[in-house]
Amino acid sequence: QAIQAINGYTSMSAEEFTNVIFQKIDVNNDGELTLEEFINGVEKDEDLMELITQSFDLSNVLKIIQNG
């Protein structure tokens, strides 16, 4: 949530974000994601890759730290 807020990307809550990821890539619907499921799912879904990239972009955090 903090990274999303710093980046100005707060169109969905952390819970909504998690639900989107699980809906898209929990292929066996067991409510858990293995590393393999996560990697395969993200590699196959451009929209999800963009969403994750935007949500976890730390460049703004680093700029704030560098500028004091």
C-alpha positions in Angstrom: 0.0 0.0 0.0 2.8 2.4 0.8 4.6 1.9 -2.5 1.3 2.3 -4.3 0.6 5.5 -2.5 4.1 7.0 -3.1 3.7 6.2 -6.8 0.2 7.7 -7.0 -1.1 4.4 -8.1 -4.0 3.7 -5.7 -6.8 2.7 -8.1 -7.4 -0.5 -6.1 -6.9 -1.6 -2.5 -4.2 -4.1 -1.6 -6.9 -6.7 -1.2 -8.4 -6.0 -4.6 -4.9 -6.2 -6.1 -4.3 -9.6 -4.5 -7.7 -10.8 -5.7 -6.9 -9.8 -9.3 -3.6 -11.7 -9.2 -5.2 -14.8 -7.8 -8.1 -14.7 -10.3 -5.6 -14.5 -13.2 -2.9 -16.9 -12.2 -4.0 -19.4 -9.5 -4.5 -22.0 -12.2 -5.4 -24.9 -9.8 -7.7 -22.6 -7.7 -6.3 -23.8 -4.4 -6.0 -20.3 -3.0 -2.2 -20.5 -3.0 0.3 -19.3 -5.5 3.5 -21.3 -6.0 6.5 -19.3 -7.4 6.1 -21.3 -10.6 2.4 -20.3 -10.9 3.2 -16.7 -10.2 6.1 -16.5 -12.8 4.2 -18.3 -15.5 1.0 -16.3 -14.9 2.8 -13.0 -15.1 4.8 -13.9 -18.1 1.7 -14.9 -20.0 -0.4 -11.8 -19.1 0.9 -8.4 -20.3 -1.8 -6.5 -18.4 -0.8 -8.2 -15.1 2.9 -7.6 -15.8 2.2 -3.9 -16.3 0.0 -3.7 -13.2 2.7 -5.4 -11.0 5.4 -3.2 -12.6 3.5 0.0 -11.8 2.5 -1.2 -8.3 6.0 -2.2 -7.2 8.1 0.5 -9.0 10.5 1.8 -6.4 12.1 4.5 -8.5 10.0 7.3 -6.8 11.0 5.9 -3.3 14.6 6.0 -4.3 14.3 9.6 -5.5 12.7 10.6 -2.2 15.5 8.9 -0.3 18.2 10.5 -2.4 16.7 14.0 -2.1 16.3 13.7 1.6 
